[in-house]
Amino acid sequence: MFFIFSILIQRYVALKIQKSAPQFAQAALHEIEILSAIADGDASNSKYVIRLVDHFKHAGPNGQHLCMVLEFLGDSLLRLIKY
């Protein structure tokens, strides 16, 4: 997970880059489908589920990676527990 500023939507987002292996790509596709279905069924976000802002594919030296742009919610639980 990476914390980035999107110049397209003018806000901070989380960028998740999935490994290129087929099983990870398939899991990422399922995650995209589920998050999209949740967002479509809960337009007002009354269930407070993380929002998928966008997704895309990136071709790198180790293969093609599925990337998900998600709303940024804050620090990870691991970081909060450590400090």
FIVO-926277 format. One record per residue: residue in three letters; x, y, z of N, C-alpha, C, O in turn. Coordinates in steps of 0.02 Angstrom, whole numbers, plus 32768, in hexadecimal, padded with zeros to 4 digits. Atoms other than C-alpha are relative to their C-alpha. Example, Ala and Ser with C-alpha at 12.3 -4.5 7.8 and 13.67 -1.06 7.14 Angstrom:
ALA802D7FC5800082677F1F8186802D803C80008061803B8021;SER7FD67FC57FFD82AC7FCB81657FD9803780257FF2806E802D;
END
This chain:
MET802A7FC68000800080008000802D803E8000805E80418024;PHE7FDB7FC18004803F80AC7FD37FD0803A800B7F9680377FF6;PHE80267FC37FF380008156800C801580337FCC804F80487FCB;ILE7FEE7FD280367FF981CC7F767FCD80387FFA7F9580338014;PHE802E7FCB800F7FAB826E7F3E7FED7FFB7FB680197FFC7F8B;SER8018800580457F40825D7EA17FF480467FE57FCB806C7FFF;ILE800A7FBE801F7F4D82F67E327FBF80007FD77FA580367FC7;LEU803E800480277EB582B77DD27FC38013802A7F9580358012;ILE803A7FF27FD57E3D82C07E658010802F80397FE5803F8062;GLN7FEA7FCF7FCF7EA283377ED37FF47FEB80487FDA80118071;ARG800380177FBB7EA682CD7F7080307FC5800A80487FA77FDA;TYR7FD580387FEF7F0E824B7FCA7FD97FBF7FFA7F9E7FBB800B;VAL801E804280087EEC81957FA380347FCB8013806F7FD9801C;ALA7FD4803A7FF47F3480E97FC880057FDA7FBF7FD37FCD7F9E;LEU7FF48027803E7F82808A7F3780177FBA8014804A7FB28035;LYS7FEF80467FF27F837FCD7F4480167FE07FBF7FF07FDE7F8F;ILE7FE58021803C7FF17F727EC680057FB6800F80297FA1803C;GLN800280497FF67FCF7EB87EB9803A7FDF7FDC80507FF67FA7;LYS7FCC8027802180557E397E8F7FE67FE77FBC7FAA7FE27FB1;SER80138011804580577E017DD97FEE7FB67FF67FD37FA47FC1;ALA80108048800880437D457DF87FB57FF77FF57F8D801C8011;PRO8047800980127F9E7D017DB27FD07FFB803C7F9A8017803A;GLN802D80087FC77F557CD17E5C7FF4804380237FBD804F803D;PHE80097FBE7FE17F737D827E9F7FD7802D7FD47FAE80547FED;ALA80277FD880307F2C7DD17E027FB67FED80057F8B80198003;GLN804580177FF97E8F7D677E147FE1801980407FA8802F8041;ALA80197FE67FC07E7D7D987ECA7FF2804B7FFC7FC080628018;ALA800A7FB880087E8F7E507E9B7FC1800E7FD77F9C803C7FE6;LEU803E7FF880287E067E3E7E167FC27FF5802B7F9180198024;HIS8039800D7FD37D927DF37E997FF7803B80307FBE804F803D;GLU80047FC87FD27DBB7E807F117FE1803D7FDE7FB780607FFB;ILE801C7FC980277D947F017E8A7FB57FF67FF57F8E80247FFC;GLU80488010800A7CEE7EAA7E637FD8800B803F7FA28029803D;ILE80247FFB7FC07CBC7EA37F1A7FFA804980157FC480608028;LEU80027FB97FEC7CEB7F587F417FD380297FD27FB180577FE9;SER802D7FDD802F7C917F947EA47FB77FF1800E7F8E801E800D;ALA804580147FF07BF47F327ED07FE8802180407FAF80388044;ILE80127FDF7FC17BF57F777F817FF2804A7FF57FC08064800E;ALA80097FB9800D7C0980297F437FC1800D7FD87F9D803E7FE5;ASP803D7FF880297B7E80137EC27FC17FF7802B7F8E8018801E;GLY803A800E7FD67B087FD17F487FFA802D803C7FC7802C805F;ASP80007FD47FC57B3480547FCB801C80447FEC805280588002;ALA7FE87FC1801C7B4380FB7F71800E80348036803A805F802D;SER7FF67FCE7FCB7B37815F801480387FEB803180478010805F;ASN7FCB801C7FD57BC180F380657FE87FF98049800E80078077;SER801B80087FBD7B5180CF80FA801E7FC4802580197FBF8062;LYS7FE1803B7FE17BAD802B8118804A800B8010806A7FE0802F;TYR7FBB7FEC7FF07C578082812380347FCC7FEA80607FB98010;VAL7FD1802E801E7CB4800A80B1802F80297FD4801A80587FB3;ILE7FCF7FDB80287D548046805E7FEA80067FB87FCD7FD77F9C;ARG80167FF280457D3580937FB380387FF47FCE8071800B7FD8;LEU7FD2800980387D8B805B7F147FF8803E7FD47FC280487FB7;VAL80037FC380287DB480FE7EBA800B7FF07FB67FE9800B7F8B;ASP7FF0801280457DFF80AF7E1E802B7FC2800180427FAC8036;HIS7FD1803780077E65801C7DDF801D80017FBA7FFF801B7F8B;PHE7FDE800280417EE07FFF7D5280357FCA800180447FAD8036;LYS7FCA803180077F667F897D12804180247FF1804380567FCD;HIS7FBD7FE3800D80207FAF7D13802E7FC77FE980347F94800B;ALA7FD080328019809D7F4E7CAA804580128019806080478008;GLY7FBE7FF57FE481407F407D0880307FC97FEC801D7F9C7FC6;PRO7FCE8032801281E07EDA7CFA7FEF7FB9801880097F887FFE;ASN801380427FE581917E4C7D607FBB7FEA7FEA7F9F7FBC8007;GLY80428013801980EE7E447CFE7FCE803880077FDF80718015;GLN80367FCF7FFC80477E9B7CFE7FE1800080457FCE7FCB805F;HIS801A7FF87FBC80087EDD7DA57FBD80237FFE7FB480547FDB;LEU803F7FDC7FF67F567F0A7DD3800A803180398024801F806E;CYS7FF87FCB7FCF7F547FAD7E337FBB801B80137F9080257FE8;MET80407FE57FE87EC57FED7E9E800D8042802480398047804E;VAL7FFE7FBF7FDF7EAD80A17ED17FC5800180307F8B7FFD801C;LEU803280037FCC7E4F80A57F767FFF8041802880308065802A;GLU80027FC57FD57E13812F7FE880327FF68039803A7FBE8052;PHE7FD080047FC97E958157806C7FDB800780427FB68037804C;LEU80237FFF7FC07E56812F811B802B8013803B801180248070;GLY7FD37FF17FC97EF0814F818680367FCC8005803E7FA27FD9;ASP7FCB80307FF57F8080EE81CD7FE77FB980047FAC7FAD8013;SER801280467FFB7F82803281CA7FFA7FEE804B8016800F8076;LEU800780177FBB7F507FD4826780437FEB801D804F7FF68059;LEU7FBE80157FE880007F8E82738027803D80198047803A804E;ARG7FDD7FC37FEC8049803E827B7FE3801C804180088034806C;LEU80207FE77FC37FCA807182FF80127FD6803C801C7FF08073;ILE7FEF802C7FC97FF27FD983698048800B80168057800A8052;LYS7FB97FF77FF180AF7FF7835E800D803F802A8038803F8056;TYR7FF27FBF7FE080A580AB839A7FC88011802E7FCA8045804F;
END
